[in-house]
Amino acid sequence: MEDIHLAWFVLIVAGVLEVVWSLGLKYTQGFTRPVPSVITSTAIVASMVLLARATRTLPIGTAYAVWVGIGVVGTAVGGALLFGEPMPPLRAAFVALLLVALVGLKMTSGAV
């Protein structure tokens, strides 16, 4: 994958799929429900495959940090919205800091 913009797009999709499988774990009820389990398992595999594809072009440290960061931010926000998990102001501030860190990693990766 030579195009840097395509690599970033693939990495973002991989991160979104990480959010899907992370939140999906709750719906699987310990992988006892077939449909949510298949969706979650598929998202895990697809997320990893896309992360691996993105690292053909992007530095592994940057790609992995961004992938994990998208997952953390998306799962924290999704957990609050979907499952009523608490999001007190200090927690929201730290999630926002993660978002700032992700943007910073993108901006300093050498290829914007």
CORFEN-V513847 format. One line per field, one symbol per residue. phi: phi as a letter, one per 20 degrees, with the letter a starting at -180 (. if undefined). burial: # if it has 24 or more other ideal C-beta (glycine too) atoms within 12 Angstrom, else .. Layout:
phi->???
burial->???
This chain:
phi->.efffffffffffgfffffgffffgffflmlddfffffffffffffffffgfffffdefgffffffgffgfffffffffffedmffcfgffffffffffffffffffdfnbe
burial->......##.################.#............#..##.##..##.###.##...##################...............#..#...#..##..#...
